[in-house]
Amino acid sequence: MGVLAATPEWERWVVLTPAFVVGIGLIAGVLILLGRALASSIRESGHPRWIYIGLAGVVAAVVVMTYLGISLPRE
């Protein structure tokens, strides 16, 4: 009886697997394109050090706000 009850779960995973593969591929493609555009922008900018400092500042602000438990208001 347990095997019969578990069958729909396996069927669901078999049906959803292609959607997961395609979705992960799309996300990876977008991230690759955005990464290449960012790298190109940094290379072409006159002051790439400022871009790195700005990115580090944004990451640091997000980490500190997350650590402090600050949540931004949602409209």
C-alpha atoms as an extended CHARMM CRD file, in Angstrom:
* protein
*
        75  EXT
         1         1  MET       CA              0.0000000000        0.0000000000        0.0000000000  PROA      1               0.0000000000
         2         2  GLY       CA              2.9070000000        2.4000000000        0.7440000000  PROA      2               0.0000000000
         3         3  VAL       CA              4.3360000000        1.9380000000       -2.7390000000  PROA      3               0.0000000000
         4         4  LEU       CA              1.0360000000        2.7890000000       -4.3620000000  PROA      4               0.0000000000
         5         5  ALA       CA              0.6930000000        5.9140000000       -2.2400000000  PROA      5               0.0000000000
         6         6  ALA       CA              4.1810000000        7.1110000000       -3.2530000000  PROA      6               0.0000000000
         7         7  THR       CA              3.6170000000        6.6770000000       -7.0010000000  PROA      7               0.0000000000
         8         8  PRO       CA              2.0360000000       10.1180000000       -7.6520000000  PROA      8               0.0000000000
         9         9  GLU       CA              5.0600000000       11.8060000000       -6.0120000000  PROA      9               0.0000000000
        10        10  TRP       CA              7.4480000000       10.0790000000       -8.4220000000  PROA      10              0.0000000000
        11        11  GLU       CA              5.2180000000       10.8850000000      -11.3600000000  PROA      11              0.0000000000
        12        12  ARG       CA              5.1830000000       14.5270000000      -10.3610000000  PROA      12              0.0000000000
        13        13  TRP       CA              8.9910000000       14.6270000000      -10.2060000000  PROA      13              0.0000000000
        14        14  VAL       CA              9.2970000000       12.8840000000      -13.5720000000  PROA      14              0.0000000000
        15        15  VAL       CA              6.9420000000       15.4110000000      -15.1540000000  PROA      15              0.0000000000
        16        16  LEU       CA              8.5840000000       18.4450000000      -13.5110000000  PROA      16              0.0000000000
        17        17  THR       CA             12.2130000000       17.4420000000      -14.1790000000  PROA      17              0.0000000000
        18        18  PRO       CA             12.3210000000       18.8890000000      -17.7430000000  PROA      18              0.0000000000
        19        19  ALA       CA             10.8320000000       22.1540000000      -16.4470000000  PROA      19              0.0000000000
        20        20  PHE       CA             13.5300000000       22.3420000000      -13.7520000000  PROA      20              0.0000000000
        21        21  VAL       CA             16.2950000000       21.6530000000      -16.2790000000  PROA      21              0.0000000000
        22        22  VAL       CA             15.0110000000       24.2980000000      -18.6960000000  PROA      22              0.0000000000
        23        23  GLY       CA             14.4690000000       26.8120000000      -15.8890000000  PROA      23              0.0000000000
        24        24  ILE       CA             17.9520000000       26.3150000000      -14.4740000000  PROA      24              0.0000000000
        25        25  GLY       CA             19.3900000000       26.6330000000      -17.9870000000  PROA      25              0.0000000000
        26        26  LEU       CA             17.5510000000       29.9070000000      -18.5640000000  PROA      26              0.0000000000
        27        27  ILE       CA             18.6920000000       31.3310000000      -15.2440000000  PROA      27              0.0000000000
        28        28  ALA       CA             22.2770000000       30.2780000000      -15.9420000000  PROA      28              0.0000000000
        29        29  GLY       CA             22.1370000000       31.8690000000      -19.4040000000  PROA      29              0.0000000000
        30        30  VAL       CA             20.8460000000       35.1690000000      -18.0340000000  PROA      30              0.0000000000
        31        31  LEU       CA             23.4910000000       35.1980000000      -15.2910000000  PROA      31              0.0000000000
        32        32  ILE       CA             26.2390000000       34.5260000000      -17.8450000000  PROA      32              0.0000000000
        33        33  LEU       CA             25.0210000000       37.3550000000      -20.0850000000  PROA      33              0.0000000000
        34        34  LEU       CA             24.7440000000       39.7820000000      -17.1600000000  PROA      34              0.0000000000
        35        35  GLY       CA             28.1830000000       38.7670000000      -15.8960000000  PROA      35              0.0000000000
        36        36  ARG       CA             29.7530000000       39.3470000000      -19.2940000000  PROA      36              0.0000000000
        37        37  ALA       CA             28.0460000000       42.7480000000      -19.5710000000  PROA      37              0.0000000000
        38        38  LEU       CA             29.2940000000       43.7150000000      -16.0930000000  PROA      38              0.0000000000
        39        39  ALA       CA             32.8370000000       42.6080000000      -16.9450000000  PROA      39              0.0000000000
        40        40  SER       CA             32.7260000000       44.5920000000      -20.1770000000  PROA      40              0.0000000000
        41        41  SER       CA             31.4570000000       47.6960000000      -18.3790000000  PROA      41              0.0000000000
        42        42  ILE       CA             34.1690000000       47.4270000000      -15.7430000000  PROA      42              0.0000000000
        43        43  ARG       CA             36.8710000000       47.0090000000      -18.3980000000  PROA      43              0.0000000000
        44        44  GLU       CA             35.6510000000       50.0280000000      -20.3800000000  PROA      44              0.0000000000
        45        45  SER       CA             35.1850000000       52.3440000000      -17.4140000000  PROA      45              0.0000000000
        46        46  GLY       CA             37.8740000000       54.8450000000      -16.5980000000  PROA      46              0.0000000000
        47        47  HSD       CA             37.9520000000       53.9480000000      -12.9100000000  PROA      47              0.0000000000
        48        48  PRO       CA             37.2390000000       50.2530000000      -12.3480000000  PROA      48              0.0000000000
        49        49  ARG       CA             38.4310000000       50.5390000000       -8.7410000000  PROA      49              0.0000000000
        50        50  TRP       CA             35.4290000000       52.7490000000       -7.9190000000  PROA      50              0.0000000000
        51        51  ILE       CA             33.0690000000       50.1320000000       -9.3380000000  PROA      51              0.0000000000
        52        52  TYR       CA             34.6360000000       47.4340000000       -7.1650000000  PROA      52              0.0000000000
        53        53  ILE       CA             34.4010000000       49.6980000000       -4.1060000000  PROA      53              0.0000000000
        54        54  GLY       CA             30.7460000000       50.4460000000       -4.8700000000  PROA      54              0.0000000000
        55        55  LEU       CA             29.8810000000       46.7690000000       -5.3060000000  PROA      55              0.0000000000
        56        56  ALA       CA             31.6740000000       45.9060000000       -2.0600000000  PROA      56              0.0000000000
        57        57  GLY       CA             29.7490000000       48.7020000000       -0.3090000000  PROA      57              0.0000000000
        58        58  VAL       CA             26.4100000000       47.4060000000       -1.5310000000  PROA      58              0.0000000000
        59        59  VAL       CA             27.2560000000       43.8480000000       -0.4610000000  PROA      59              0.0000000000
        60        60  ALA       CA             28.4420000000       45.1040000000        2.9430000000  PROA      60              0.0000000000
        61        61  ALA       CA             25.2500000000       47.1290000000        3.4240000000  PROA      61              0.0000000000
        62        62  VAL       CA             23.0750000000       44.1210000000        2.5950000000  PROA      62              0.0000000000
        63        63  VAL       CA             25.0520000000       41.9020000000        4.9780000000  PROA      63              0.0000000000
        64        64  VAL       CA             24.8650000000       44.4230000000        7.8320000000  PROA      64              0.0000000000
        65        65  MET       CA             21.1450000000       45.0520000000        7.3050000000  PROA      65              0.0000000000
        66        66  THR       CA             20.4690000000       41.3170000000        7.2020000000  PROA      66              0.0000000000
        67        67  TYR       CA             22.5060000000       40.7560000000       10.3690000000  PROA      67              0.0000000000
        68        68  LEU       CA             20.6390000000       43.5430000000       12.1740000000  PROA      68              0.0000000000
        69        69  GLY       CA             17.2880000000       42.1880000000       11.0080000000  PROA      69              0.0000000000
        70        70  ILE       CA             16.2580000000       45.3540000000        9.2120000000  PROA      70              0.0000000000
        71        71  SER       CA             13.4570000000       44.8140000000        6.7160000000  PROA      71              0.0000000000
        72        72  LEU       CA             12.6370000000       47.4110000000        4.1210000000  PROA      72              0.0000000000
        73        73  PRO       CA              9.0070000000       48.5690000000        3.8690000000  PROA      73              0.0000000000
        74        74  ARG       CA              6.9590000000       46.9970000000        1.1130000000  PROA      74              0.0000000000
        75        75  GLU       CA              4.4470000000       49.0530000000       -0.7630000000  PROA      75              0.0000000000
